[in-house]
Amino acid sequence: MKPIGALPPEFAAQTDALVIAGRAADDWAMHAGDTPLFVYDMAVVAARISRFRAAMPAIDLHYAIKANPHADLLTTIAPLVDGLDVASSGELAKALAVKPAASISFAGPGKRDDELVAAISAGATLNVESEGEAARTFAIGDRLSLTPRMAVRVNPDIELRGSGMRMGGRASPFGVDAVRAAALVKAVVAAGADWRGFHIYAGSQALDAGAIVETQAATIALAARLADESGVAPPLVNLGGGFGVPYFAGDVALDVERVGGALAEALASRPAILAETRFAIELGRWLVAEAGVYLTRVIDVKESQGETFVVVDGGLNHQLAASGNFGTVVRRNYPIAVAARMGQEAADTVSVVGPLCTPLDRLGDKIALPPVEVGDLIAIFMAGAYGASASPTAFLGHPPAAEIVTAI
Ligand SMILES: Cc1ncc(COP(=O)(O)O)c(C=O)c1O
């Protein structure tokens, strides 16, 4: 038997049929008309945002929409955050539908000319990632007779310790190396662009508050050094994010209040050149992952060579991350439950597999579950981030999962 991750706090205490946002899981499936489906409980998202605000009252909060770009979810989140971070012109269009351009920033190492045109025309901030991209931005701005809003994305000489995805401290396609950043800032300012500041993103999925505190302090020091070297103060420093969520057994949730306390201290003693600077943190999964539940129905329960397989109608085509094939080295089990029998004693060790004809399509590997029958709903938690939009939905031609965004 292998362990599963702990259910998010909003669901962990339930002992009967699973309720999401006040309605039974079965009800949501009926409402969707079919399974599989994702339900995003927006009260959970709002609670995370409130917790961030309380822990970091002076810091701007940006939502990185790559984590979950569902239009209804964006409509609900937009008024609750200070900015949206996007990574393509498709995401830019979605963000512009719900938030003014001045609060949208666009990062990504391969922005095409048509994407630069879209961002400059709208008035979104481009986090420029190279000297070449800056030159293309100036040229397009001239051609359009528009002043581009530009920040410089720096590839920091810092890494976020313990993060699931490190994006700093090494050669990287993301941003311009710190040693060349000041020169690029000077070029941006000399070209007459609307200088917005720095974007410094060192990694994702960190649960260790100490590592985040350390990285933030180093990021503030780096921003101050680059400001000194370039001779211009940044209006905004986006400190990155990296707040992780506990997916797996043994993971301990991030102590966000500790991060907030240390950040307030670091900012209180920041170098004078950053005195007028605003600071932002951009978060994806920490805001939305725990709000999402993926519900999939049992089609078959079968035995093979002494093992029991629970075959469900959804799989890695909708929820790739839960199958262990989205950025994890070792496959581990997401939190999972039989929706009708929350908190009941385990009866059997089973593997929950999807309908795709690949052994990769495994949502639960040798896990202890209460009795499972054909027709039951299986709930996979932590499905609010990098689920529907980060899975190979066209693979093998099954229909997409429904997505329901609850009202708050
Ligand atoms: C630049 C940038 N911002 C934000 C994010 C969102 O990360 P997370 O969902 O872990 O908060 C990522 C993740 O890859 C990123 O690369």
The ligand as an ORCA input file, in Angstrom:
! r2SCAN-3c Opt
* xyz 0 1
  C       6.909     33.384    -14.239
  C       5.976     32.513    -13.494
  N       5.052     33.083    -12.702
  C       4.179     32.326    -11.994
  C       4.186     30.958    -12.072
  C       3.165     30.206    -11.289
  O       3.705     29.285    -10.444
  P       2.836     28.637     -9.267
  O       1.582     28.120     -9.865
  O       3.716     27.565     -8.750
  O       2.564     29.714     -8.259
  C       5.128     30.316    -12.869
  C       5.171     28.879    -12.969
  O       5.775     28.294    -13.802
  C       6.047     31.131    -13.611
  O       6.953     30.566    -14.412
*
